[in-house]
Amino acid sequence: MFNIFSQQNNNKNTQSTIDQFIEAKDEYQQLTQQENLVPATFAGGCFWCLEGPLESIEGVKGVILGYMGGDVVNPTYQQVSSGTTGHKEVAQAFYDPQVTDYRDLVDIYWKFIDPTDAGGQFADRGSQYKIGIFYHTEEQERIAREYISEMEKSGKYKQPIVVEVLPATDFYLAEDNHQNYYKKQSQNYKEYYQGSGREAYVESNKK
């Protein structure tokens, strides 16, 4: 649930804080107002790395980056990155179930994570980077658990799969400078994606 205008944010920095969310707020509201779209939320380490893959799926109309799972209202990136709020960095995709299946989203998500890493993802360590699938419906929960079970039985992984399946909680937008980072700061993103070790892992695990 989008919640940036909490009364707890009522201080002299409120206006400057709100200004950091103008683009994200507008896009998020546009997506949530489309009744044919369903949200799907994934934690896969640094949220920059999930936006492009999820947006590439036919039927996905938009992806918003944010934070979920913690106990602090309206957390900032600095707070979440400290690892003290309990939130995970997440990418929330809005998709049309008449065009694409939820399993397709889980499948592309899986291709860009190391499902056996319990301490974060690649170079990013800490609870804020731990992996998980936040389900919004019972059907999403069922599909996610079935997918993980299939992967566990596949014999592909030598270490235990540690992807959590969790109920979706309040969703807080990430600041505008994080949204579409892979497009707006493409060179910096490419250097990060390569330097973190994620690119090599993804390429080595392609079928």
DRENDO-1510 file (C-alpha; in Angstrom, 1 decimal, always signed):
<recs>
REC; n; res; u; v; w
REC; 1; MET; +0.0; +0.0; +0.0 .
REC; 2; PHE; +1.3; +3.4; -1.0 .
REC; 3; ASN; +1.8; +5.6; +2.1 .
REC; 4; ILE; +4.1; +8.5; +1.7 .
REC; 5; PHE; +2.0; +11.2; +3.4 .
REC; 6; SER; +2.0; +9.8; +6.9 .
REC; 7; GLN; +1.4; +12.2; +9.7 .
REC; 8; GLN; +4.6; +10.9; +11.2 .
REC; 9; ASN; +6.4; +12.8; +8.4 .
REC; 10; ASN; +5.1; +16.1; +9.7 .
REC; 11; ASN; +8.3; +18.1; +10.2 .
REC; 12; LYS; +10.3; +20.8; +8.5 .
REC; 13; ASN; +11.7; +18.3; +6.0 .
REC; 14; THR; +8.3; +17.1; +4.8 .
REC; 15; GLN; +8.1; +19.2; +1.6 .
REC; 16; SER; +11.6; +18.3; +0.5 .
REC; 17; THR; +10.9; +14.6; +1.2 .
REC; 18; ILE; +7.7; +14.7; -0.8 .
REC; 19; ASP; +9.5; +16.3; -3.7 .
REC; 20; GLN; +11.7; +13.1; -4.0 .
REC; 21; PHE; +8.6; +11.0; -4.9 .
REC; 22; ILE; +6.8; +13.1; -7.5 .
REC; 23; GLU; +7.4; +10.9; -10.5 .
REC; 24; ALA; +7.1; +7.6; -8.6 .
REC; 25; LYS; +3.8; +8.8; -7.0 .
REC; 26; ASP; +2.3; +9.8; -10.3 .
REC; 27; GLU; +3.2; +6.5; -12.0 .
REC; 28; TYR; +2.1; +4.4; -9.1 .
REC; 29; GLN; -1.3; +6.0; -8.9 .
REC; 30; GLN; -1.8; +5.6; -12.6 .
REC; 31; LEU; -1.0; +1.9; -12.4 .
REC; 32; THR; -3.1; +1.2; -9.3 .
REC; 33; GLN; -6.1; +2.9; -10.9 .
REC; 34; GLN; -6.2; +0.4; -13.8 .
REC; 35; GLU; -8.6; -2.3; -12.6 .
REC; 36; ASN; -7.3; -4.9; -15.0 .
REC; 37; LEU; -3.8; -4.8; -13.5 .
REC; 38; VAL; -2.6; -7.0; -10.6 .
REC; 39; PRO; +0.5; -6.3; -8.5 .
REC; 40; ALA; +3.4; -8.8; -8.1 .
REC; 41; THR; +6.2; -8.0; -5.6 .
REC; 42; PHE; +9.7; -9.4; -5.6 .
REC; 43; ALA; +12.7; -8.9; -3.4 .
REC; 44; GLY; +15.9; -9.8; -5.3 .
REC; 45; GLY; +18.7; -7.9; -3.7 .
REC; 46; CYS; +19.4; -4.5; -5.3 .
REC; 47; PHE; +16.0; -3.5; -6.7 .
REC; 48; TRP; +17.6; -1.8; -9.7 .
REC; 49; CYS; +18.4; -5.2; -11.2 .
REC; 50; LEU; +14.8; -6.4; -11.3 .
REC; 51; GLU; +13.2; -3.5; -13.0 .
REC; 52; GLY; +14.4; -4.1; -16.5 .
REC; 53; PRO; +13.8; -7.9; -16.5 .
REC; 54; LEU; +10.2; -7.5; -15.2 .
REC; 55; GLU; +9.4; -4.7; -17.6 .
REC; 56; SER; +10.5; -6.9; -20.5 .
REC; 57; ILE; +7.6; -9.3; -20.0 .
REC; 58; GLU; +4.6; -8.8; -22.3 .
REC; 59; GLY; +1.6; -7.8; -20.2 .
REC; 60; VAL; +3.6; -6.0; -17.6 .
REC; 61; LYS; +2.5; -2.3; -17.8 .
REC; 62; GLY; +4.9; -0.9; -15.2 .
REC; 63; VAL; +7.4; -1.6; -12.4 .
REC; 64; ILE; +7.8; +0.6; -9.3 .
REC; 65; LEU; +10.7; +0.2; -6.9 .
REC; 66; GLY; +10.2; +0.5; -3.2 .
REC; 67; TYR; +10.4; -1.1; +0.2 .
REC; 68; MET; +8.3; -3.8; +1.9 .
REC; 69; GLY; +8.3; -6.0; +5.0 .
REC; 70; GLY; +9.6; -3.6; +7.7 .
REC; 71; ASP; +8.2; -1.9; +10.7 .
REC; 72; VAL; +9.1; +1.7; +10.1 .
REC; 73; VAL; +6.5; +4.0; +8.4 .
REC; 74; ASN; +7.7; +5.9; +5.3 .
REC; 75; PRO; +11.3; +4.7; +5.4 .
REC; 76; THR; +13.9; +6.5; +3.3 .
REC; 77; TYR; +16.5; +4.7; +1.2 .
REC; 78; GLN; +19.2; +5.7; +3.8 .
REC; 79; GLN; +17.1; +4.1; +6.6 .
REC; 80; VAL; +16.5; +0.9; +4.6 .
REC; 81; SER; +20.1; +0.6; +3.5 .
REC; 82; SER; +21.2; +0.7; +7.1 .
REC; 83; GLY; +19.5; -2.7; +7.6 .
REC; 84; THR; +17.7; -1.5; +10.7 .
REC; 85; THR; +14.1; -1.1; +9.5 .
REC; 86; GLY; +13.3; -4.7; +8.6 .
REC; 87; HIS; +12.4; -3.7; +5.0 .
REC; 88; LYS; +13.6; -5.4; +1.8 .
REC; 89; GLU; +14.2; -3.6; -1.4 .
REC; 90; VAL; +11.5; -4.7; -3.8 .
REC; 91; ALA; +10.2; -4.3; -7.3 .
REC; 92; GLN; +6.5; -4.2; -7.7 .
REC; 93; ALA; +5.3; -5.1; -11.2 .
REC; 94; PHE; +1.7; -4.4; -12.4 .
REC; 95; TYR; +0.6; -7.0; -15.0 .
REC; 96; ASP; -2.5; -7.9; -17.0 .
REC; 97; PRO; -3.4; -11.5; -16.1 .
REC; 98; GLN; -5.2; -11.8; -19.4 .
REC; 99; VAL; -1.9; -11.3; -21.2 .
REC; 100; THR; +0.7; -13.0; -19.0 .
REC; 101; ASP; +0.7; -15.5; -16.2 .
REC; 102; TYR; +2.0; -14.8; -12.7 .
REC; 103; ARG; +4.3; -17.8; -13.2 .
REC; 104; ASP; +6.0; -16.0; -16.0 .
REC; 105; LEU; +7.0; -13.2; -13.6 .
REC; 106; VAL; +8.3; -15.7; -11.0 .
REC; 107; ASP; +10.3; -17.4; -13.8 .
REC; 108; ILE; +12.0; -14.2; -15.0 .
REC; 109; TYR; +12.6; -13.1; -11.3 .
REC; 110; TRP; +14.3; -16.5; -10.7 .
REC; 111; LYS; +16.7; -16.0; -13.6 .
REC; 112; PHE; +18.2; -12.9; -12.0 .
REC; 113; ILE; +18.7; -14.0; -8.5 .
REC; 114; ASP; +20.9; -16.6; -6.6 .
REC; 115; PRO; +18.1; -18.5; -4.8 .
REC; 116; THR; +20.7; -20.1; -2.4 .
REC; 117; ASP; +22.1; -16.9; -1.0 .
REC; 118; ALA; +20.7; -16.4; +2.5 .
REC; 119; GLY; +22.8; -13.3; +3.3 .
REC; 120; GLY; +21.8; -10.9; +0.5 .
REC; 121; GLN; +22.5; -11.0; -3.2 .
REC; 122; PHE; +26.0; -10.9; -4.7 .
REC; 123; ALA; +28.0; -7.9; -3.5 .
REC; 124; ASP; +25.0; -6.5; -1.5 .
REC; 125; ARG; +24.8; -8.0; +2.0 .
REC; 126; GLY; +22.3; -7.5; +4.8 .
REC; 127; SER; +18.7; -8.1; +5.6 .
REC; 128; GLN; +17.5; -5.4; +3.2 .
REC; 129; TYR; +18.9; -7.4; +0.3 .
REC; 130; LYS; +17.5; -10.8; +1.2 .
REC; 131; ILE; +15.4; -12.5; -1.4 .
REC; 132; GLY; +11.7; -13.2; -1.2 .
REC; 133; ILE; +8.4; -13.3; -3.0 .
REC; 134; PHE; +5.6; -11.2; -1.5 .
REC; 135; TYR; +2.2; -12.6; -2.5 .
REC; 136; HIS; -0.9; -10.5; -2.9 .
REC; 137; THR; -3.4; -13.4; -3.5 .
REC; 138; GLU; -3.7; -17.0; -2.5 .
REC; 139; GLU; -3.1; -18.0; -6.1 .
REC; 140; GLN; +0.2; -16.1; -6.2 .
REC; 141; GLU; +1.2; -17.9; -3.0 .
REC; 142; ARG; +0.4; -21.3; -4.4 .
REC; 143; ILE; +2.2; -20.6; -7.7 .
REC; 144; ALA; +5.3; -19.3; -5.9 .
REC; 145; ARG; +5.5; -22.3; -3.5 .
REC; 146; GLU; +4.9; -24.7; -6.4 .
REC; 147; TYR; +7.7; -23.1; -8.4 .
REC; 148; ILE; +10.1; -23.3; -5.5 .
REC; 149; SER; +9.3; -26.9; -4.9 .
REC; 150; GLU; +10.0; -27.7; -8.6 .
REC; 151; MET; +13.4; -25.9; -8.3 .
REC; 152; GLU; +14.2; -27.9; -5.2 .
REC; 153; LYS; +13.4; -31.2; -6.9 .
REC; 154; SER; +15.3; -30.2; -10.1 .
REC; 155; GLY; +18.7; -31.1; -8.7 .
REC; 156; LYS; +20.2; -27.9; -10.1 .
REC; 157; TYR; +21.2; -26.4; -6.8 .
REC; 158; LYS; +23.8; -27.9; -4.5 .
REC; 159; GLN; +22.8; -25.6; -1.6 .
REC; 160; PRO; +19.3; -25.2; -0.1 .
REC; 161; ILE; +17.0; -22.7; -1.7 .
REC; 162; VAL; +16.3; -19.8; +0.7 .
REC; 163; VAL; +13.7; -17.7; -1.1 .
REC; 164; GLU; +11.0; -16.7; +1.3 .
REC; 165; VAL; +7.3; -16.6; +0.4 .
REC; 166; LEU; +5.7; -13.9; +2.4 .
REC; 167; PRO; +2.3; -12.0; +2.5 .
REC; 168; ALA; +2.5; -8.6; +1.0 .
REC; 169; THR; +2.5; -5.7; +3.5 .
REC; 170; ASP; +2.6; -1.9; +3.2 .
REC; 171; PHE; +4.5; -0.8; +0.1 .
REC; 172; TYR; +6.6; +2.3; +0.4 .
REC; 173; LEU; +7.9; +4.0; -2.7 .
REC; 174; ALA; +11.6; +4.4; -3.3 .
REC; 175; GLU; +12.8; +7.9; -4.2 .
REC; 176; ASP; +12.6; +9.1; -7.8 .
REC; 177; ASN; +16.4; +8.8; -8.4 .
REC; 178; HIS; +16.1; +5.0; -8.0 .
REC; 179; GLN; +13.1; +4.6; -10.3 .
REC; 180; ASN; +14.2; +3.6; -13.9 .
REC; 181; TYR; +17.8; +3.8; -12.7 .
REC; 182; TYR; +18.9; +1.3; -15.4 .
REC; 183; LYS; +17.7; +3.7; -18.0 .
REC; 184; LYS; +18.5; +7.1; -16.5 .
REC; 185; GLN; +22.0; +6.1; -15.3 .
REC; 186; SER; +22.7; +3.3; -17.8 .
REC; 187; GLN; +26.5; +3.4; -17.6 .
REC; 188; ASN; +26.6; +3.5; -13.8 .
REC; 189; TYR; +24.0; +0.7; -13.8 .
REC; 190; LYS; +26.0; -1.5; -16.2 .
REC; 191; GLU; +29.2; -1.0; -14.2 .
REC; 192; TYR; +27.3; -1.9; -11.0 .
REC; 193; TYR; +25.5; -4.9; -12.6 .
REC; 194; GLN; +28.8; -6.3; -13.8 .
REC; 195; GLY; +30.9; -5.4; -10.7 .
REC; 196; SER; +28.4; -6.8; -8.2 .
REC; 197; GLY; +28.8; -10.3; -9.8 .
REC; 198; ARG; +25.2; -10.6; -10.8 .
REC; 199; GLU; +25.9; -10.4; -14.5 .
REC; 200; ALA; +28.4; -13.3; -14.5 .
REC; 201; TYR; +26.0; -15.4; -12.4 .
REC; 202; VAL; +23.0; -14.8; -14.7 .
REC; 203; GLU; +25.0; -15.5; -17.8 .
REC; 204; SER; +26.5; -18.7; -16.4 .
REC; 205; ASN; +23.0; -20.0; -15.4 .
REC; 206; LYS; +21.3; -19.4; -18.8 .
REC; 207; LYS; +19.8; -22.6; -20.2 .
</recs>
